[in-house]
Amino acid sequence: MTWRKSTYSSGGDGDTCVEISESESHISIRDSKAPARATLAVPTRSFAAFTDALKRGLWPEA
């Protein structure tokens, strides 16, 4: 797997980063501070819908 770091991950010293790895069927997501721990895998289409909703401001703020 090839992992790439999110350009939106940040922190005072860059320690709050998310990484993703893409395949034809799914997107895997992991915490860059703990790469050996569990990853989250979601279908590619679902991840695309999620990121599109974020870009359009449709995700509720906490």
N, C-alpha and C positions, 0 to 999 in steps of 0.2 A: 504494500500500500504506500502511496505517496501522500503525505500529509502537508497541508498548507495552513498557515496561521491567518486567522481573521484580521482584516485590516481595521475592524471596529473594536477589537479587543484592546483594552488599555488598562492602565493603572499608573500610579505615580512612578513606578519603576518597571512597568511593562510586565507585571507578574500575574495578570488576570486575563490570560489568553485562551481562546478556543481554537482548536484546529479541526479541519474537515478533510475527508478523503472521499473522492467521488468514484463511483463505478456506474455501469449502465443501469443497474437495478436499484441502487440505494446510495445514500450519503451516510457516512460514518462521522460521528462527532466525538471529540475527546477533550479533556482538560490538558493543556500543554504542560502544566506543572506536575501532572501524574499520568504520563503516557502509558504506563504499564497497567493502569487500572481499567475498569470497564469502559466500553464505548457505547454510544447510542447509535443505532442504525435505523434510518427511516427511508421509506420509498422515495425515490428521486422526485416523483410528481408531488408528493406531499410536502417535501422540503421546499420545492419551488413555490407552491401555493403559500406556504408559511412566509417565505422571504418576500414574496410579492405583497402579502398583506402588511408586513412590516413597512415596506417601502411606501405603501399608500396610507400609512397611519391608521390602519384598522385594528391594530393590537392595543388592547386597553393598557393603560399605565397602572402600575402598582402603587 
